[in-house]
Amino acid sequence: MAVVTEKRITERLRDEMPLHFKHYLPLGRPEDKDKRGEEVRALSPWVKLCLERVRLVTEAYKETEGEPMILRRAKALANILDNMTIYILPHERLVGNYASDTDAMVHFPELSWRWLDKGIEKEYRDLLDDKGREELHQIHKYWQNKASQGMERNLVPDEVKPYWFWTNHGVFYWQHGGKQGVANFQKVLQVGLNGIIRECEQRLKQIDTDPNIYLHAREYLEQKRFLEAAIITLQAGIRWGKRFSNLAREMAERENNEGRRKELEEIARICDWVPGNPARTFPEALQSYWFIHLITRELELQTNGSGERLDQLLYPFYKKDNSNGTITRDEAQDLIEFLILKINESNILAPAGFTTSGGNLITQRQITIGGVTSDGEDATNEMSYIIMDAKIAMGFVIPTIEFRYHNQTPKRLINKAAELLRKVGGGHIAFFNDGFMIPYLVNLGIPIEDARNYGLEGCLRWGIEGKAMGHRNMGGTVVLPRCLELALLQGVDKVTSKQVGVRTADPLTFTSIEDVMQAYLEQISFFTQKLVAIYNITDVVDEELCPQPFLSSLLDGCIEHGQHHRRYHWFPKTIIQPVGHITVANSLAVIKKLVFDDKSITMAELIDAIMTNWDGKEDLRQKCLNVPKFGNDEDEVDSLARDSIIRSTEVMQGFKNIYGGHFLLDGTSGSRYFDYSGLTGATPDGRKDRDLFNDGTISPAIGTDKKGPTAVLKSVGKVDCVRSFNHLLNQKIAPQLLGEEFLDLFDGYLRTWADLGIHHIQFNVIDKQILLDAQQNPEKYPLLTIRVAGYCAYWIDLQKEVQDQILDRTEQVFG
């Protein structure tokens, strides 16, 4: 293996790599406003839209008109892999790209095109020149009535159609997207794509010789078409690797630097072998992994997240190579750092309002480390530490580290996590509790060996490598405080005076907090029904129009059943992502205490204050603000939080998806509190019109947690994560509390968190004065990162309202 001698990769990066790793700057045009009236984020001037994928997928679709969709999708992917531009950057030792250059974005017209067809003439105009914009408009004409997005609008029942556009009601939102699934990387590394092709061919022979299958024509044809499509894509994946091999060999022949020539020759050798064949070495394993990741997560359809346990996947190869002296620890870390670089080349092109909170639009990726083995033993290995050290060295916001914690996690790994928090910033790592998560999954019916192998695909969205889970990239969002608002207004929107929700009972007749709860749950049920109707029809449309034969061939059971993973499901998981849980809980606490217990205000007075946004009623607002809030270990408000969260969860989980399974709730919506609070009026907790909800899903509302970090944990621990699973918990701590002298205290805090059965926790660890200075002088802090809620972002990219909320979060002190 070639050894880099002149500089470590991170040093070379600072000196030589282009600025494309900072794609998004606050360059909004004054004329482009979002729903809050703030400037829309424009892209950095060097970022452009790559039209190659658009051209190639459109070309393939035109050539395959009339063929079964699964085969059209396969041939489209093959056309992309065979004809897209590939490149190898200077110094690069891990190769594979999803666009024509590092500063390019990719478009998926088979999913959606309408928003970009408009946006390319407005806020995204600079992504293309005049010729490119004209070409894109012409291509989009082909996708009218073919792209999946929007198809459901004319298919949903008439009763549901008024709710299709979410700003009509502001209660829920859904979206199209690629179906998630974590490829069986371990299988790919063991048998290669050639081995999986042989499996498909054997299954084809089986169905062609088994009358129990071929006499059932519909099932036979479905299986035959899927298997043929899978083979087309798998063969294309092998050819794609060989294209990089040929390119590296050509570059080696022209290379004058002997060290670089050896690196290119090694790249050529590796890419000639993988992903077609089993990986034999650590570099081959990493390269094969990256090729498969790119195809399944970027090229076939783009989806956020990752989900694989990278330390478990790569460690056996590293251990073997390190033992026989063919790779050192530093060399392995170099390669992991190259992986981090490659991950940061991938952008997600989305509507301007998609991340109105201002987070960077590099595609969100996670690396799961730690946890336990399938036998229940500690899974920590040297690759866990190598990945953490690479992350510390690189410092990019993406990928984040998803740290699986259990009661046997080594102190050394916890200390390494503290080092990452201290040196790079808390936003780069999130902790997940195996003590909660594994029993939770087993309770869902998942075998314990598989439950122990879970990984994190998104902020909190879980998956299991190699299993066909069947859930989409993001679930539908239900805005809980909006449901409470409508419950107090009998379903009438206070701005438009329209009946947008169900007409619940007159709140002036309520005699207890249970009456409020019933009206609130009725609104949730009403809107969840509408959401599920749209959601399920959208899933049917996506199933018909967007099968993913390559990904499906790498998921257990799909080849055996002859079905792509939108049809075959090992576990039929569909998720709903509520926001604003604690805003609701605090509001219920105010109503219970002031209206029903103390009788110090009337329901009429409270509703009038909400209707007028507290105008002229500041004394009343202060009274509401001073009622005890969630996060202070106050049993009365905590029990209301538990009751409201569990009961709202039960309502939403009462609906079924198209696979016959119940919807599950998921806290991955944590950052969406920003997007949806702007359509919700004032709430009884003292919040004003359009002010932000509590951040995350279970975090205390800003400034209300006044009794220290342990009190926060105690409040969250009472909610019962097993029955609600909504728990994205943000905490903010001072950097000095992660110093050597405080490591035992930090370890104890994590153990308390885990012992209380809480699912998740994440930290911001940056001095407040630095954040204030960065807000005033952003040019001094171009790489300062922060955890928002479920994702990590550059401080400079965040809108001021989000920055202000992060500044206002309570800085916890241990001890």
HELIX and SHEET records of a PDB file:
HELIX    1   1 ILE A    9  GLU A   16  1                                   8    
HELIX    2   2 LEU A   19  PHE A   21  5                                   3    
HELIX    3   3 GLU A   52  GLU A   63  1                                  12    
HELIX    4   4 MET A   69  ASN A   83  1                                  15    
HELIX    5   5 ARG A  114  GLY A  119  1                                   6    
HELIX    6   6 ARG A  125  LEU A  127  5                                   3    
HELIX    7   7 ASP A  130  TRP A  143  1                                  14    
HELIX    8   8 MET A  151  ASN A  154  5                                   4    
HELIX    9   9 LYS A  161  TYR A  163  5                                   3    
HELIX   10  10 TRP A  166  ASN A  168  5                                   3    
HELIX   11  11 PHE A  185  THR A  209  1                                  25    
HELIX   12  12 PRO A  211  TYR A  214  1                                   4    
HELIX   13  13 ALA A  217  ARG A  254  1                                  38    
HELIX   14  14 GLU A  258  TRP A  273  1                                  16    
HELIX   15  15 PHE A  282  LEU A  294  1                                  13    
HELIX   16  16 ILE A  295  LEU A  299  3                                   5    
HELIX   17  17 LEU A  310  SER A  323  1                                  14    
HELIX   18  18 ARG A  329  ILE A  343  1                                  15    
HELIX   19  19 GLU A  382  MET A  394  1                                  13    
HELIX   20  20 LYS A  411  LYS A  423  1                                  13    
HELIX   21  21 GLY A  426  HIS A  428  5                                   3    
HELIX   22  22 ASP A  434  ASN A  443  1                                  10    
HELIX   23  23 ILE A  448  ALA A  451  1                                   4    
HELIX   24  24 LEU A  480  LEU A  488  1                                   9    
HELIX   25  25 PRO A  507  THR A  509  5                                   3    
HELIX   26  26 ILE A  513  LEU A  545  1                                  33    
HELIX   27  27 PRO A  549  SER A  553  1                                   5    
HELIX   28  28 CYS A  558  HIS A  561  1                                   4    
HELIX   29  29 HIS A  581  VAL A  590  1                                  10    
HELIX   30  30 ILE A  591  ASP A  597  3                                   7    
HELIX   31  31 MET A  603  MET A  611  1                                   9    
HELIX   32  32 GLU A  618  LEU A  625  1                                   8    
HELIX   33  33 ASP A  635  GLN A  653  1                                  19    
HELIX   34  34 GLY A  667  ARG A  672  5                                   6    
HELIX   35  35 TYR A  673  SER A  677  1                                   5    
HELIX   36  36 PRO A  709  GLY A  717  1                                   9    
HELIX   37  37 CYS A  721  SER A  724  1                                   4    
HELIX   38  38 PRO A  735  LEU A  738  5                                   4    
HELIX   39  39 GLU A  740  PHE A  742  5                                   3    
HELIX   40  40 LEU A  743  ASP A  755  1                                  13    
HELIX   41  41 LYS A  768  GLN A  776  1                                   9    
HELIX   42  42 PRO A  778  LYS A  780  5                                   3    
HELIX   43  43 TRP A  795  ASP A  797  5                                   3    
HELIX   44  44 LYS A  800  ASP A  808  1                                   9    
SHEET    1   A 2 LYS A  48  LEU A  49  0                                        
SHEET    2   A 2 ALA A 104  MET A 105  1                                        
SHEET    1   B 4 PHE A 172  TYR A 173  0                                        
SHEET    2   B 4 GLY A 476  VAL A 479 -1                                        
SHEET    3   B 4 ILE A 575  VAL A 579  1                                        
SHEET    4   B 4 LEU A 664  LEU A 665  1                                        
SHEET    1   C 6 GLN A 366  GLY A 370  0                                        
SHEET    2   C 6 THR A 400  TYR A 405  1                                        
SHEET    3   C 6 ILE A 429  ASN A 433  1                                        
SHEET    4   C 6 HIS A 760  ASN A 764 -1                                        
SHEET    5   C 6 ASN A 730  ILE A 733  1                                        
SHEET    6   C 6 GLU A 811  GLN A 812  1                                        
SHEET    1   D 2 TYR A 454  LEU A 456  0                                        
SHEET    2   D 2 TRP A 462  ILE A 464 -1                                        
SHEET    1   E 2 THR A 785  ARG A 787  0                                        
SHEET    2   E 2 CYS A 792  TYR A 794 -1                                        
END                                                                             
